[in-house]
Each structure stands twice: as structure tokens, then as C-alpha cells.
């Protein structure tokens, strides 16, 4: 893995960034390295405690016996738990210092599953076979990255994708379950390929090759012969997601945006090539679907302006069945039980953490399986956001979620929080950070979906590509214009925040609108597109070039030089807080390091926090706690006098 270092870790730890004559206050506590971050007063830590102790339950899979695997935090990190019945105990199955948040159940064999785990946030996941009775055995090769574990319907075969350090081509691996010595390369891949589903007889694998957010290819691999056949071959870019064989193996269901602005559920006949739209969300995209094992039932979810609606239908008659009346929220997971009698639905809302529900098909009844703890918070105190749209420079309407304090006295400070991706979408899910900022700091939080966000069609998605990158930054300028017109918002106390690509947007906004901002918080953000593309892991580089542009092209390199925040630091005079994870494979920590060095060399006020045991974001509770505490102190500093807490 190549890294372009400025100063290096030694300089970071010895204060090598500091401008001559300007002391840098350094501290090391456990795995955290900070510069210029004050110690947290006990009162701030106590105020944060309830928000940081809330936890969620995420559905992972149905076990063969009809019980569930879920992920929930116990102690410092999320781990896999077993739930036998609605409201039943969460029995912990994995006990690691590192988070474990993905698992696939082995069909037919009760209690058996595989899970993936990395080390320190490096995302070089290893796969392990395990069971509810305990114990685990590694099934993947060390020093490889392994993702997308899929079992054959009879549970006898396991497939996944594998890539080695520095490489961009994945292989599809195959193994007889429980026999690691049978592990072999089923397909020598080209690009980002991964298995999606087995046919019912286990003889074929549906797999996808990702090209960009707007383009992918899908194929069928015959395991006996190695023959590969593309489904729906065309030169036109089509974005596919998901995929399942019908029980007879003759057709495949996938989400596709072919001849549509948004993803629809489409059925492809493998012999004739005929295709038919099975479900259409109109102006809104279908975000997920599941076909029952017997092929009789279909469930899918529609992303309606950020909120999820679940539909259940008879796949044979194509008629809608009774529908679950769900709380207003965002879908996390959707899957039928092995006997097709129940549909698991993972859902969260702005006012409560994620939980798992089931929809009983025959009885048309909704049953809640988990009840996540709120950490002492009162659900009634949580704020539901309002959806607004503001006009941008080209008169395009930009959607945004606005979280307002209930009992604000006078104009409130504002935090603009920008999602990552860049093909992400801000949605009204549960955020303890947002609720804390609103209730404890008295700030209004605005989470915009600038151009380039998903959920609004492929034309909108492409509006920030390559040479149009700065247009999304101009959307933030338009949002600042909108804020200035709102009597309940204080335009002089606006902070911009974001992570990953949102971190780039944060830095870019600080450069473009420094005089209109009070400060900025950049978490694992891109500071220079050329160094980012040079140093990001090999398995990601081509996908990122497809989105951002290719730094090897002189014209694109010139554009990167023009817009990269690292080259615009002379425009940044407001306080800046930069956060990074030392093991980040996506946006290397050196992106933050070089930003801190350059701003500080210009005499800027910069706080720095890096965790040696984290990657692309902080996943361990003790690190997240420290980050939230530091954020609070930074926000109080840039907002001026701290508003009285209202919670």
C-alpha cells in the first residue's frame, strides 16, 4: 500500500506541525492522539452519557430454525447476538474487541452461520464459521480482504469475493461448507466482482461487477464448466443491485434503473432475454427486495423522499397482500423467514434506535422482536426533522432535513452536516449526535442532500461528477443563503461538518464560504484528490476514479489542483477540527495530517484527533465518546456562549 506522507507519524507525535513559536498542546490517552483538544469537564461528559449509551438492534439473518441473528452493542463494540422469540433475551455469540456487524446463516443446519471481522478498522475482513453453541474457525486466507458471503440453498457451498493488498481485481471464492481445504478460486475476477446469489440447485452463481455508482454488469457463472454469461448485455450504463434466482432457476430478479430515472424491480428470463418490470415505485426508487424461498411471496421497500414504505405481494398473482403499518422511518433490512411465514423488517426512525419487527403473513400482524435501550433518554424529547427544499444557484431545488430545538429562545446556532458517499443520502434515521446537538447545545441541525446524492434519480446523481464537483459545494452556499432568510436561525453562528466525502465538502465549504462560517469539523475527509487517489487501497481506486475523475489525466489533475482544499488553505481562517483513523483504507489518515500541517503553517486554529485503532470512522464506544466530548467543546468554542441545556 503506497502512502504519500507529509511529516509522518513521528512528526505528528512530536509536534512537528506547529508553526515556529506557536506551541501545540499534545496528549495521548490510550489509542487516541490529540492536539490542541482541551480536557473534557466532568459536566460535559455526564451530559453526553445518556446519548452515548443508547444502542440499536440490527437484523442480520434468519437461522435455519426460525430464530434470529442480530447485531447490537454490548460493552465497547457491536457483536452478534441470538434472539429466539419476540421480546426474548439477546444471547451474545461473539466476544471481540473489534466490531462484528455482518453474518450469514447457513441454510438447513440449525444454529450455523459465518461472520466477518477486521482488525482496527482496516477493512481486511476475515471470514469465520461459527454456531450458536460457540466456537469459530477461520475459513479465509490471512492478509486478504473477504466480503459478500453467500450460501447455496442446501447449505453445502459457500461463496465470497476476495482481493489481496494493492490489487483492484477480486476473485470469487468457493468452498464446501466446513471443509476449508476445498477452498478454491471459482472465478478469476476483473474489477470489483462479488457473488450475489446461488441458483436453487447450487450449480450457478449470480455475480455482479461494479463499475461506478451508475454502472454495473451482472453475470451467471456455471460452476461445473466455468462458463460466464452476461445478463442483459448492453453498452449503456445500468445500475443493478440485489439479485435472486427464481426457484425454477429460469429467471433472475434484480433492481435496475434501465430506462428509468430510479431503480425498479425487474425480472429477466435467462433463456429468452425477455425482461419485465415487477414493481415500480413511480418517482421513487425501490431500495431493497426479497423473494421467499418457495418463490410465492415478494417484499420490497420504496424510498419515498428518504422514508421507507414496505410492500408485500403474491409473486404468482402479482397482487398486493395486506401491508404492514410501520412506524415512520428508514429501512435497515428485509428478509423472509425460511418457512416464508414471516418477514423480518429492520427499521429505525428519527426518534428511536433501530429495532427488528416481523410481519406475520397469514395473520397480517406486526410483531416487535427487539426493544432497544434509549440510554435513559425520553422518546418524547427526541426531535422529528422537517423536510425542506431550498433553491440553488441553477434554481434546482435541494432537499434537506432540518432538526429544530423545541423551546429555542432567539435565533439558534446552526450545524450543517453533510453525508458521505458521495453517492449517499441523508435520511431521517436515529442519530444521537443530532439529538444531542439539538437538545443539549440548542443548535438547529440541517442535513442536506446536495446534488450527487442517491434517492432522487440518476440525473441528480450525476450532477456532481468529475468537472462538476464544485457545483455541490455551491449548493452549500445556497443553503447559507437560505439560512440567512430564516428568523429563527443565527447566520453568524454556522458550523459545517461531514465525514469522508462529506469531510471534503466541509473543507471545500470552509474555503469557499469562510466569512460566512464560524468553524468546521472534518472527519476522515479528502483534502487533496490526487494524494487521496494515489493512497487509497487498490481495490477501491478504479471505482473512485469513476466518480471523482482520473488523476492521471492532465486536465483532471489540473482540476483537482484547482479545487482540492489542501491548495486553498490560505482562505481558511476559522477554527477547524480534523479527525482521522490511523488504519483507514479508504481515506488514509495522511489526508487529515497534511491538512492540519498546511492550515497550521498558515497560522490557523486547528484541533486534531487520531485513533490508532480505528479506520474509516470511529466504531469503538470509548473512542466515539471521546470524539463527541471534543466535538462539544469545539462547538461551544465557536458558537460562543453555550446555550442552556434543554434536556
N, C-alpha and C positions, 0 to 999 in steps of 0.2 A: 504494500500500500504506500503510495507516494504522498508526501506531505510537504508543502511549502511553508516553512516555519519562519516567523519573524520574532526573534528574541529567544524563542524556545522556552521549555518548561523551567529551566534553570533561571532565566531572567524573570519569569513570572513569579517564582517563589522568592527571589532576592530583591524584587522591586525594580527590575531593570527597565520598566516602562516609564518611571517617573521623570518628569521634566526636571532638569537640574535646579536645585534649590526648592523644589516642591516635594515635601515628604509624602510618601504613600503609606497609609496605615494598613499593615498586612496582618491577617490572622489565619490560623489553621486550626480547625476543630474537627477531629475525626477525618473524614474524607473530603471535607469542604475547605476550599481555599478562597478567602475573600480579601478584597482590597477596598478600603475606604467605607466599608459597611459597618455601621455602629453596632454595638452590642444591643440585644433586644431587652427593653424594660420588661419586668415581670407582668405588668398590667397588659401590655400588648400581647404577650404570649397567652395569658389567660383569656383575653377577649377572643383570640383566634381558636382556642382549644376546641370549642363545640363545633365550629365549622370544619376543622380538620379531622374530627372523629366520626363524621358521617361516613357511611360506607354503602356500597351498592352490591347488587347480585346480578351477574350476567349469565344468561343461559349459554352453555357450551354444547351439550348434546344429550340426546336420549340414550340411556344404556339399553341393552337388549331386553332387559326385564321390565322396561317401562318406568324406571326411576331416572333421576336426572343428575347430570354433572353441571355444576355452576362454578363460577369464579367469584370469590369475594375476599376482601382483605381480612386477615387475622394477624395482628401484630403489625409488622412493618410493610408487608407486601401482599398483593393478591395471590391466593393459592386455590387449587381445585378442591371443591367440596362435593359431597354426595347428599342429595335430598331424596328421601324415599317416598314422600307423600306431601300433599298440600299442607303448608304450615309446619312441616316436620323439621327435625334438627338438621343443621348443616354440619355434617361429619367431615372433618378435614382429611384429605387424602395425600396432599403433597406438603412438604415442610422444608422449603428452601429459603435462603436469604434473597435469592433473585425471584422476581415475579413469574408466575405461571398463569397465563391467561388464555391459552388455547388448548383444546383437546378434541379428539375424535374417537367416538365409541366404536368398538369392534362389533359388527353385527353378529347375531346368533349366540355368541359367547357372553353369558351374563357377567357384568362387572368388569369387563376388559376394555381398555382404552389405550390410546397413545397420546402423549403430550409433548410440547416443545418448550425448551428453556434455553436462554442465552446466558452470557456472563457479563455483568457490569454494564448492560445496555449496548453491547457490541453488535447485537442482532445476528450473530453467527449461531443460529439456533441448532441445537441437537435434539433428536427425537428419542423418546423413551417409551417402552411398552410397560404398562402397569395394570393394576386391578384394584378394586375397592378393598380387597383383603390386604393390600400393601405390597411394597416392593416395586422396584423398577429396573429395567435392563435397557441400556443404550442400544439403539438399532441403527444409528448413523455413524459416519466416519468422523473422527476428530478433525478440526481445522477445516470444516466445510460449513456452508450455510444451507439449512434444510427447512423447507416450508411446504404448505399445501398438502398435508397428509390425507389420503383418501383410501378407504377400504372398498374392496369388492363386496357386492351384496351378500355373498355367503361368508364373508369374513376371512377368507383364506389368503387373500392377496392384499398387500399394502403398497401404495404408490405415493411418491412425493417428488418434489423438484430439489435439485442440489446444484450449488455453484461453489467454486473454490476462490480463495482470495485473489483479487486483482483481475478476475475474469468477468466477462459480460454474458457468457453463454451458459445457460442452465442445462442440466441433463434431467431426464425423467427416470427416476429410480424405481425398481420393482423388487419386492421381497415376498417370499411365502411367510405369512404371519407366524411369528415365534421361531423363525429359523434365519437368524442374521447371516449365516454362511451362504444363503441363497441370494443375497443382495446382489443386484446387477443393474447395469445401465440398460433400460428398455429403449431409450431414445437419446441419441447424442444430439443435444439441442443446439439451436441457433437463436440467440437472443433470450428474452425473458419468457421462457415456456414453463408451463406448470399444468399438472393434471387437474381436471375439473370433476369427472365422474367416470365410473365403470358402467359398462352395459350389464344387464341383469345376469347374463351367463358368465361374466368376468372375462370375456375374451377380447374386449375392446376398451380403450380408454379415450374419452373425450378430453382434449387438451387445448390450451389457448396460448398464443404468443402475443404479448403486449408490445405495442409499438409506441403508443403515446396515449394520452387521456382520450383522444378522439379516434384512435385507430387500433384495431387488433385483428388477429386471424384465429380461426378455430379449425381444428382438425380431428380426425378419428385415427387412432393407432391400433392396427391389428397386432395383438401380442404374439400370435403364432408365427406370423410371417414378417413382422416389422414394417408392413406396408402402411403408408401415411396418406390419407385422403383429406383434402381441404373441403370444408363445408361452405357452400355459398361463395365460391371463388369470384373475386372481382378486384379491380384496381382502385375502386372508390373506397375512401376511408370509412369504416364502420366500427363503432364501439360496441363490443359484446361484453356481457358479464353474466356470471352464473352459468348453469347448464346442467341438464339431466336427460338421460335416455328415457324414453317410454318403456314400460315393462316388456313389450314385444321386441325392443331393440331396433325398430324400424324408423323411429323419428327421434328428434332431439328438440328440447325446449331451451330457449336462451332469451336473455334480454338483448335487444338490438335497437339501435337508432337509425337503421336503414330507412331511407325515405321518410324520415320523421325528425323533428327538432329534439324530441325526447325519447328515452328508452321505452320500448313496448315489449310485451311478451310474445315471442314468435315461435312457431313450430316449423321445423324443417324436416321434410321427408328425405331420408338418406339415399333412397334408390332413384327417385324421380327428380330430386332437387326442388320440388314444389315447396312453397312456404306460405304460411297463413298466420295472420295476427290472431292470437288467442285472447289477449287482454290489452286494452288501450286506455291510458289514463287521461286522454284528451290533452289539455295543455300541460299536464304534469307527468313527470316521469314515474315509471314503475321501478321501485328501488330494490325489491327483493321478491323472490317467489320460492315455493316449494311444492313438489308433486308427491303425493303419498306413495308409499312403496308398492301398493297394489294398482296405482295409476288411476284410481277413481276420483280422488279429491285434489283440488288445486287451491292454493292460498297465495295471495300476493299482496304487496303493500304499495300504496301510492304516496309519493312525496308531494303533498299539496302545500306549496309555499313554505316548506320547512317542517310541516306537521305530517304525521303518518296516519294513513287510513288503511285498515286491513280488510281484504275481501276474500270470502271463501266461496268456492263454486264446485259444482259437479263437473268433472272433467269430461265425462261421457256425453251428457246432455248440454254442457256448456251453460247451464242455468245457475244463477246465484242461489246460494243457500242462506239460511239465517246468518246474520252478520254479528260479530262481537261488538258491543258498545264499549269501546275502550276509553280510558282517561285520555284527555288531550295530551299528546306527547310525541316522542320520537322513537321509531322502531329500532331495536337493537338486534333482535334475532327472530326467526320464524321457521318452525320445523314441525312436521307431523311426527307423532309417536310411531314406533314400529308397527303397531296394530291398526294405525290410521283412525283411532277413535278420538284422539285429542291433538290439538295444535298448540305447541308451545310458542308463546309470544313474549319476547323480552322488550320492555318498554320503560322509558323514563319521561319525566316531564320537568318543566322549569322549577316546580315547587317540591319535587320529591325524587330521591335517587332511583336508579334503575332497579326494577324488580321483574320477576318472572310470573306469567299468568298462563293458564291453559284454557282453551275453548273446547268444550265437550261437544262434538259434532252432533250426536244423536239427541242430546238433551238441550242443545243450544244454550248452554250455561257457561259463564265465565268464572273460573276459579283461580284465586291468587295462591301461588305456591310459596313465595318468599315475602317477607316483610322487613325491608332494610331499615337499619337504625339511622336516625337523624342526628345522632351525637348530642342530643339534648336540645336541638333546635325545634322550634314550633312550626309545623307546616303552615299554619295560618299566617306566620310572619314572613314567609317566603314570597318574593315578588314575581308576578307573572309579567313577561315582557309584552310590549305592544309592537306590532309590525308597522313600520312606516316606510315610505318611499320618498327619496329626495332627488331633485333634478341635478344631473351632472353637466359638464361643460358642453356636451353634444346633445343636451335635452333628454338624454336617456334616463329613465327612472331607475334608481339604485335602491334595492331593498335593504332594510336594516332592522334589527331587533333592539328595542330601547327598554332598559330596566330603570325605572324611576323610583327614588325613595318615596315612601307614602306620606311622610309628615315633614317634608323639607320646609325650612324657613328661609326664604330668599333663594336666589339663584344658586344652583348646586355646581360643584366641580364636575368635570366630565372625564371618563376614561373611554377612549375608543380602542376596542380590542379587535384585532384583525386576524382572521383564521389563516391557517397554513394551507399547504397543498402543492401548488396554488389552486389545484382543482378541488378545493374543499368547499364546505358550505357551513355557515353559522346557522345553527338550528336551536330551537328553544328547549334544550335539554338541561339537566340539573347541573349547575356549576356552583360549588361552594365559594369559589373566588368571586364570582359575580354577586352572589347573595351577601357575602361579607362586605364587598366594596359598597354595595347599596345600603345595607342595614347598619354597618358599623362605621363606615367612613362617610356616609351621607353623600356619596357620589352617584351620578347617573352614568350607567354603562350603556354604550352603544356598540353593537356588534354588526358591522356592515357586511354585505355580500357584494363586494366590488366586482367589476367586470372580470371574467375569468373564473368565477365561481360555478360549481355544478348546481343542478336543480332548476335551471332556467333555460335550458335548451343549448344545443351545440353551437349556435351562432354566438350567444352570450359567452359561452365557454372559451371561444377562440379570440375574444376581443382584446386580450392582453398578450397574445403570443408574439414572441420574437421582438420585432421593432416597435410593437405597440405596448411594450412593457410599462412605459411611463403613463399611459392612459389610465391604468388602475390607480396610480399614485394621484393623478388629477381627480379621481373620484373622492379621495380623502380631502382634497382641497374643497370640493363641492360640499362635502359633509361639514367641514368647518364653516362654510358659508351658511349652511342650514342651521348649525348650532348658534351662530350669531343672531339669527332671527327669532330664537326661542327665549321668551322672557324668563323661563324657569331654569335656564342654563347659563353658567358663567363662562363666557367665551375667553376670559383671561386665565382660566384655570383648566386647561385641557391637556391631558396626557395621552399619548398614543402608545399602544402596547401590542405585541404579537409574537408568535413563535414560528420558527422555521421560515417558510416563505413569508409568513406574517411578520417575522423579525426583519426580513429585508424591507418589507413595506413600512415598518416602523422607522427604520433608519432612513429610508428614502423620503418619508414624510417629514422627518426631522430636518433633513437637508432642504427640502422644498418649502417648508412652512415653519421654519424655526421661530420666526417672530410671532407666530400665532399659537405656539405650543408652550406649555410650562415644563415639559420634560418627556422622556421616552424610556420604555422598558423593552429591551431586545432580548428574546430568549431563543437560543440556538439558531440565530438568524444568519442569512447570507450577507456578507459585507462586500464581496467582490466576486462577480460571476466567473471570472477567469480562474482565480485560485480555487473557488468552490468546485468548478467542473474538473479541474486538474486533480483535486484531492479527494473528491467524493469516491466511495467504493466503486470498483469496476462494474459490479452487477447493476448499478444504478445509472452510470454515466450516460449511456445512449438514450435512455428514457428521459433523462433530464435535458439532454441536448435537444430532443424533440420538442420539449416545452419551451425552454429558455432561448435556444439558439446554440450554434456550434462555435465555440471559441477559436477553432482552427480556421474559420472563415474570416479573412481580414476585415470585411465590412462589419461582421457581427462582433468581432473583437473590438473594433473601434466604438461600436455602440455600447458594449459592456464598459469600456473605459470611460465613456461619457456619463453613464447612469449609475455605475456602482457607487454605493455610499462611501466606500473607502476613499474614493477620489474627490469626495465632496465635503470632507470634514471641516474645511475652513468655514463652511456655512453653519456649522452646528455649535451653538454657544449655550444651549440649555442643558440642564443636568441629564445624564444618560446612565442607565443601569443595564449592564450586559451580563447574561447568564449563559453558561455552556456546560456540556458534559464531556469529560476527557475521552470517553470511548465512543463518541458519536460517529457512526459510519456514514451518515447522510450529510450533515453539515459539520465538518471537522471543527474541533474547538479552536483551531487556529484562525477561523473566520472571526470569532469574537476577540481572540488575542490581538490580532492585527488592528482591529477597530479600536480597542482600548488604547493601544500604543499610539495610534495616529491622533486620536482626539486628545489624549493626554499631552502629547507633544505640542499640540496647539494651545495648551493651557486650559483645556476643557475639564469640567467637573464630571468624573466617571466613577461609578461603582462597578465592581467586578465580583462575580461569584462563579466558581467552577467546582464541580463534584467529580472526584477521581473515579467513583464507582457508578457513574451514570452515562447514558448515551444521549439519544435524541429526546431530551426532556427528562425530568426527574420522576422516577417511579417509586422510590423508597420513601416511606412516610417521614422518616426523620429529616431527609433532605427537602422534601416538599414543605414540611413545617418551617424549616429554616428559610426557605425561599419566600414563603408567604410572610414571614416576620420581616424579612428585609424589604420586601415589596411595600409593606405597610409603612415602614419608616421612610422609605423613599417617597411614597405618595404624600405622606404628611409633610415632608420637607418641601416638595414642590407645590403643594396646594396651599401652603402657609398654615395659618391657624387651623388645627384639626377640628372638624365639626364634632359635636357631641354625639356619642353612640346612641342609636335608637333601638337597639335590640336588647 
